[in-house]
């Protein structure tokens, strides 16, 4: 009986004094897991950015943070990933700016054709107050933007030669799920189909769609050009990304980890944008060589002005949804 009482006393003391400490130690040892899901191949600006983020986070926050990267839509398509963030199935993603329509009207500004002439204008807008505010525009819906990443300007490929906007009439084009991009082609007499990115190659190969628009690195890494006869260098809009997380996950991180991750992302963003410029050049060269230079239509300044004039009415159509001040801020940069 005496033995039993002694055991009970030791057990009670252990529970009061040591168990919470042991619990805390165990909790402290568990690294925070960040699953980062994206849809492109690893050999692209975004693919490289996700890997560099993992490397730096695991080096600088060793034992405290573990990052698992899921490329090529192996875990989620962009159509699924934002819900995945909200349900904590995944903690980070970097969808194209054309994919946030359900969460923020204003982010559609990036889809407007011929609004951005070059990457410098994009960067000036992104770092302006209006551009930075867009990172927070989905907070009421539980999504937080952490950083912008570049890919490049969009060009159009198709199974017939295109030089003028009128040449698009009657084509069925695969687009990203953007109302702006759908309206842009509809106004030129083309139809659109928002296939998920991981279906585009097959869609082109099987002839389900006649063409598509994308950045050079996506065209090359997904081999879209192998199933297309022609390509026109319109450079009509910017294809870039917003690195996002959920407000709940981000706010729940210890402050020092949050700050370290934010610093790492700032460094990774510089590197991603450097790789994007390099890829835009090298992927372009590789695609032109593979297709044959006579299959690539380059536009003169006058021809480009005709495209701009044909597509620009879309700005008016969407300026109230996006916000006139947002469109003006981007246009004036
Ligand atoms: C697309 O769907 O074409 C792109 O958004 C894919 C990507 O992430 O670059």
Boltz pocket constraint, residues with backbone or C-beta under 6 A from the ligand:
constraints:
  - pocket:
      binder: B
      contacts: [[A, 39], [A, 40], [A, 94], [A, 95], [A, 96], [A, 151], [A, 176], [A, 195], [A, 196], [A, 197], [A, 213], [A, 214], [A, 218]]
      max_distance: 6.0
